[in-house]
């Protein structure tokens, strides 16, 4: 059964995205089902969905997150300007 779980990604600048765990599981399941005659798509899919750390590892080492079809940026409400503190000021030309 297709999972509806998401993987949340946070970039170094603080932007946050999600990708579908299903897309990662499908990528790995197809790969191993084709490479290993002793396994099946379904058994590989069930394995990776049940071990989320392995799913994250697979994604980091075998996929380009920014090219994934399910990539969505999590919208964050911008702060009110009146809530922001100024850390530094300088004159620029």
Secondary structure, 3 states (H helix, E strand, C coil): CCCCCEEEEECCCCCEEEEEHHHHHHHHHHHHHHHCCCCCHHHHHHHHHHCHHHHHHHHHHHCCHHHCCCCEECCCCCCCHHHCCCCCCCCCC
